[in-house]
Amino acid sequence: MKKLSFLLLTGLVTGLASYAQNNFPSSGDAKINAVVPTGHGGGYNALWMPNGTALMPENGSAYALISLTTNILRTSSNGWSFIDPNLPAWRVGLGHGPLTDWFVVSRSNPTTFSEKTLFKINNAGNVGIGTSTPKSLLEIRKDVQSGQGPVLELTNGMGQSGASTEIFFSTYDRGTTAPTARIKAADNQAWGANLYFDTKGNDLNAPLYTRMFIDGASGNVGIGTTNTGSSKFTVAGSGVVQNLSNMSDQDLNVKLSSPGAADKYALIAPSMSTNLALGVGGVEKMRITSSGSVVIGATDPKSYKLAVAGSAVAEEVNVRLKSEWADYVFKPTYRLPSLTQVKSYIDENKHLPDMPSAKEVAKEGVNLGEMVKLQTQKIEELTLYLIQQQKEIQQLKKQMQKLPKKRK
């Protein structure tokens, strides 16, 4: 009997000792197998649990909130501190006050309490990762002064042929149909991935079509095709292959160069509505004006459709004249000037009739087609002079034959 009484007494004492670690007063801090850490301010009622974990309510009208905290002390109305300054502090908060209508997860580094929001859902339903003020349905923020580093990573852990990681975009409730668009990274069986940019056809049940493809191994890009071969850029399809625009009507440059070298070739469109230019080594070499004129080696074609500043060579040039060819010289109505008239004109003007002067050629240049026609006219006139002269020679010969012969 004495032994049984001793055991009951021992159990009662042990139970009372254990109960003494749990305290649920009508006001003040409550404890579950814990003590209130030194430094926790009076009046900030909390439910304390082992290892510095606590439920801390904020009862103000603007800051109605309850937080699950670790290693945090509430020291004043705006002050927080550490239970152990050598360890970080965490807080998970759920509130409904005008200034605390959100769910938040935050952390502070040791030593100096500087709370940083890691995750937050505000009263608009916006989710912020790394920001306390998400401005869209999902905002991810990472502030790094030297290099951004990864912000979001999608992983398919299978790591074998056929594995892919995909992002879907839908502009309506698609149900079981294909999404509006998709970005897919597909395993290329070489520790890399090919990247697909897909969009849907104009039908609810249409499949996804690959509009752009990037080969993971070579970096080759395909538009409208996944077969890029050895080409860095391949376009498949009809219509406009490429349309580059600058909406501010400024210079638009497409530059081609070899690795490590300065620009060697360039397609330049200065003030898109004015000119299109081709350059080499950063220097303009050819220009097409808005009127359709082409100038090579200069920038102003004057009034010509093709202007070349320098020499040009061609195996064949075909000139089609709008005016009548010089065969009018052989018509009966053509008035051939006499050689006396021609001599008189040359003496006065120092050049043939109908031909441009040296001063005119220096100022205006030579119209190739017109010059060939004028030269042909002069050749035909010369031919008529020779025919006329031959006729006169024949007449003189006949007259000479009628003269009596002198005796020897």
C-alpha positions in Angstrom: 0.0 0.0 0.0 2.8 2.4 0.9 4.5 1.6 -2.4 1.3 2.3 -4.4 0.9 5.7 -2.6 4.5 6.6 -3.4 4.0 5.9 -7.1 0.7 8.0 -7.2 2.4 10.9 -5.5 5.4 10.7 -7.8 3.1 10.8 -10.9 1.1 13.7 -9.5 4.3 15.8 -8.9 5.6 14.9 -12.3 2.3 15.9 -13.9 2.2 19.2 -12.1 5.8 19.9 -13.1 5.0 19.3 -16.7 1.8 21.4 -16.5 3.8 24.3 -15.1 5.5 24.7 -18.6 2.1 25.4 -20.2 0.5 28.7 -19.3 -2.7 30.2 -20.9 -3.6 33.3 -18.9 -6.6 35.5 -19.7 -4.2 38.2 -20.8 -0.5 38.6 -21.6 1.8 36.0 -23.2 0.8 32.3 -23.3 3.3 29.4 -23.4 3.3 25.9 -24.7 6.3 24.0 -23.2 8.3 27.2 -23.4 9.2 30.4 -21.7 8.8 34.0 -22.8 12.2 35.1 -24.1 13.9 38.0 -22.4 13.3 41.3 -24.2 9.8 40.6 -25.5 7.9 43.8 -24.8 5.0 43.9 -22.5 1.5 44.2 -24.0 2.5 42.4 -27.2 0.6 39.2 -26.4 2.0 36.1 -28.1 1.7 32.3 -27.9 5.2 31.0 -27.3 6.3 27.6 -28.4 9.7 25.8 -28.1 12.9 27.1 -29.8 11.7 30.7 -30.1 8.7 30.0 -32.2 5.6 32.2 -31.6 2.2 33.3 -32.8 2.2 37.1 -32.6 -1.1 38.9 -33.2 -1.3 42.6 -34.0 -4.5 44.0 -32.8 -4.4 47.6 -34.1 -7.3 48.6 -36.4 -4.9 49.3 -39.3 -2.5 46.4 -38.7 -4.9 43.5 -37.9 -2.5 40.6 -38.4 -1.3 37.4 -36.9 2.3 36.2 -37.6 4.0 32.8 -37.1 7.6 33.8 -36.2 10.9 32.2 -35.4 13.7 33.9 -33.5 11.9 37.3 -33.4 11.1 39.5 -30.4 8.6 42.4 -30.4 10.4 45.2 -28.5 8.1 48.2 -29.3 5.3 49.4 -31.5 7.7 49.6 -34.5 10.6 47.6 -33.2 11.7 44.0 -33.7 14.8 42.1 -32.5 16.3 38.7 -32.3 16.1 36.0 -29.7 19.5 34.7 -30.9 21.3 37.4 -32.9 23.5 34.8 -34.6 20.6 33.2 -36.4 18.2 34.5 -39.1 14.6 35.3 -38.3 11.5 34.2 -40.3 7.9 35.4 -40.3 4.7 34.2 -41.9 2.0 36.7 -41.7 -1.8 36.6 -42.4 -3.7 39.8 -42.0 -7.0 41.6 -42.7 -6.4 45.2 -41.6 -6.5 48.1 -44.1 -2.7 48.1 -44.2 -2.2 44.4 -43.6 -4.7 42.8 -46.0 -2.2 40.3 -47.4 -0.3 37.0 -46.8 3.5 37.3 -46.5 6.6 35.3 -45.9 9.7 37.3 -44.9 13.2 36.7 -43.6 15.9 38.8 -41.9 19.6 38.1 -41.9 21.3 37.8 -38.4 22.7 40.6 -36.3 20.7 43.5 -37.9 16.9 43.1 -38.2 16.2 44.1 -41.8 13.2 42.2 -42.9 13.0 41.2 -46.6 9.8 40.0 -48.2 10.3 36.7 -50.0 6.7 35.9 -50.9 3.6 38.0 -50.8 -0.1 37.8 -51.9 -1.8 41.2 -51.7 -5.5 42.0 -51.5 -5.7 42.2 -55.4 -4.6 38.6 -55.7 -1.2 39.7 -57.1 1.7 37.4 -56.1 5.1 38.8 -55.5 8.3 36.8 -55.1 11.2 39.0 -53.9 9.0 42.1 -53.7 6.4 43.4 -51.3 4.6 45.4 -53.9 3.6 43.1 -56.8 2.2 45.1 -59.7 0.9 42.2 -61.8 -0.6 38.8 -61.2 2.9 37.5 -60.8 6.0 39.6 -60.3 9.5 38.1 -59.6 12.2 40.4 -58.5 15.9 39.9 -57.8 18.2 42.8 -57.1 21.8 42.0 -58.0 24.2 44.8 -58.8 26.7 42.7 -60.9 24.7 40.3 -63.0 21.1 39.1 -62.7 21.6 35.4 -62.3 18.7 32.9 -62.6 15.3 34.3 -61.6 13.1 31.4 -62.8 14.0 27.8 -63.6 11.7 25.1 -65.0 13.0 21.6 -64.8 12.0 18.2 -66.2 13.9 15.7 -64.1 13.6 12.8 -66.5 16.6 14.0 -68.6 16.2 11.7 -71.6 15.0 11.7 -75.2 11.5 13.1 -75.5 11.6 15.0 -72.3 10.6 18.7 -72.5 9.7 21.7 -70.4 6.9 23.8 -71.7 5.2 27.1 -71.0 1.5 27.5 -72.2 -0.2 30.7 -73.1 -4.0 30.9 -73.5 -6.2 33.9 -74.3 -9.4 32.1 -73.4 -10.7 29.1 -71.4 -9.4 26.5 -73.8 -10.8 23.5 -72.0 -9.1 20.4 -73.5 -8.0 22.1 -76.7 -4.5 23.2 -77.5 -3.3 26.5 -75.9 -3.0 29.7 -77.9 0.8 29.6 -77.8 3.6 27.6 -76.3 7.3 27.9 -75.7 9.0 24.4 -75.4 12.5 23.3 -74.6 12.9 19.8 -75.8 15.8 17.5 -75.0 18.2 17.1 -78.0 19.9 14.0 -76.6 23.2 15.9 -76.2 22.8 17.5 -72.8 21.1 20.4 -74.4 17.7 21.4 -75.7 16.1 22.7 -78.9 13.8 25.7 -78.4 10.3 25.8 -80.1 8.0 28.8 -80.4 4.6 27.6 -81.3 1.2 29.3 -82.0 -2.2 27.9 -82.8 -4.1 28.1 -86.0 -7.3 30.1 -86.4 -9.7 27.4 -85.1 -10.6 26.3 -81.6 -9.5 22.7 -82.3 -6.4 23.6 -84.4 -3.1 22.2 -83.3 0.1 24.1 -82.4 2.4 24.9 -85.3 6.1 25.7 -84.8 6.7 29.3 -86.0 10.3 29.7 -84.9 12.9 27.1 -84.0 16.4 27.4 -82.4 18.7 24.4 -82.7 20.3 24.0 -79.3 23.6 22.5 -80.5 24.4 25.0 -83.3 22.3 28.0 -82.5 20.8 28.0 -86.0 17.4 29.7 -86.3 14.5 28.6 -88.4 11.4 30.6 -89.3 8.6 28.4 -90.5 10.9 25.3 -90.4 12.8 23.1 -87.9 15.3 22.0 -90.6 18.0 24.6 -90.5 20.9 22.5 -91.8 24.1 24.4 -91.6 22.5 27.9 -92.1 22.5 30.3 -89.2 19.1 31.7 -90.4 16.6 29.9 -92.5 13.2 31.2 -93.6 10.6 28.8 -95.2 7.4 30.1 -96.8 6.2 32.7 -99.2 5.4 36.4 -98.9 7.5 39.0 -97.1 10.5 37.2 -95.7 11.7 39.9 -93.5 10.3 43.3 -92.5 12.5 45.6 -90.4 11.0 48.9 -89.3 11.8 51.8 -87.2 8.6 53.5 -86.1 10.4 56.8 -85.2 11.6 57.2 -88.8 15.2 57.2 -87.7 18.2 55.5 -89.4 17.8 51.7 -89.5 21.0 49.7 -89.9 21.5 46.0 -90.7 25.2 45.3 -90.2 27.2 42.2 -91.3 30.7 41.6 -89.9 33.1 38.7 -89.1 33.8 37.8 -85.5 36.1 40.3 -83.8 36.1 42.7 -86.8 34.4 46.1 -87.3 31.3 46.4 -89.5 32.2 45.3 -93.0 28.9 45.4 -94.8 25.8 47.4 -93.9 22.3 48.0 -95.2 21.3 51.4 -94.1 18.0 53.1 -94.4 18.5 56.8 -93.4 15.1 58.3 -92.6 13.2 55.4 -94.0 10.9 57.6 -96.2 14.0 59.1 -98.0 16.8 56.7 -99.0 18.0 53.1 -98.9 21.8 52.8 -98.8 24.4 50.1 -99.0 27.8 50.5 -97.3 31.1 48.8 -96.9 33.5 49.4 -94.0 31.0 51.9 -92.5 31.1 54.1 -95.7 28.1 54.4 -98.0 28.8 53.1 -101.5 25.4 53.0 -103.2 22.0 54.7 -102.6 18.4 54.3 -103.9 16.4 57.4 -103.5 12.7 57.6 -102.7 12.0 58.5 -106.4 13.7 55.3 -107.5 17.0 56.8 -108.7 20.2 54.8 -108.1 23.5 56.5 -107.4 26.9 54.7 -107.0 29.9 56.4 -105.4 27.9 59.5 -104.5 24.7 60.5 -102.7 22.9 62.8 -105.2 21.8 61.3 -108.5 20.8 64.8 -109.8 18.0 64.2 -112.3 19.3 60.8 -113.5 17.8 57.4 -112.9 21.3 55.9 -112.7 24.3 58.0 -111.7 27.8 56.6 -111.3 30.6 58.6 -109.8 33.6 56.9 -111.5 34.2 54.4 -114.3 32.0 51.5 -115.3 32.4 48.5 -117.5 29.9 46.3 -119.3 30.0 43.6 -121.9 26.8 44.9 -123.5 24.7 48.1 -123.3 21.3 48.3 -125.0 20.0 51.8 -125.4 16.4 52.3 -126.6 15.7 55.8 -128.0 12.2 57.4 -127.9 13.2 59.7 -130.7 13.5 58.8 -134.4 16.8 57.1 -135.6 19.1 59.0 -137.9 17.9 57.2 -141.1 15.8 60.3 -141.9 19.0 61.6 -143.5 18.3 59.3 -146.5 14.8 60.5 -147.0 14.2 62.7 -150.1 12.8 65.5 -148.0 16.0 65.8 -145.9 17.9 69.0 -146.7 21.6 68.1 -146.7 23.6 71.2 -146.0 26.3 72.0 -148.5 29.9 71.6 -147.5 30.3 75.4 -147.9 27.6 75.8 -145.2 29.3 73.2 -143.0 32.6 75.0 -143.3 31.0 78.3 -142.5 29.4 76.8 -139.3 32.6 75.2 -138.2 34.6 78.4 -138.6 32.0 80.2 -136.5 31.2 77.6 -133.8 34.3 75.3 -133.7 32.2 72.1 -133.8 29.9 70.3 -136.3 26.3 71.3 -136.8 23.8 69.5 -134.4 26.7 68.2 -132.2 27.2 69.5 -128.7 30.0 71.9 -127.9 32.9 71.1 -125.6 31.4 73.5 -123.0 28.0 71.7 -123.2 29.6 68.3 -122.7 31.7 69.5 -119.7 28.5 70.9 -118.1 25.8 68.4 -119.0 27.8 65.3 -119.9 27.0 63.1 -122.9 23.6 61.4 -123.6 24.9 58.1 -124.9 21.9 57.2 -127.0 21.5 60.7 -128.4 25.2 60.9 -129.2 25.3 57.7 -131.1 22.3 58.9 -133.1 24.0 62.2 -133.9 27.2 60.4 -134.9 25.2 58.1 -137.1 23.6 61.2 -138.7 27.0 62.6 -139.4 28.2 59.3 -140.9 25.1 59.2 -143.1 25.6 62.8 -144.2 29.2 62.1 -144.9 28.1 59.1 -147.0 25.8 61.3 -149.1 28.7 63.8 -149.6 30.9 60.9 -150.8 28.2 59.7 -153.2 27.7 63.2 -154.5 31.5 63.6 -154.9 31.8 60.3 -156.6 29.1 61.3 -159.1 31.0 64.5 -159.8 34.2 62.6 -160.3 32.5 60.3 -162.8 31.1 63.2 -164.8 34.6 64.7 -164.9 36.0 61.5 -166.2 33.5 61.4 -169.1 34.3 65.0 -170.0 38.0 64.1 -170.0 37.5 61.3 -172.3 35.8 63.6 -174.9 38.8 65.9 -175.1 41.1 65.3 -178.1 44.3 63.5 -177.4 47.6 65.3 -177.9 50.0 63.8 -180.5 53.3 62.6 -179.2 
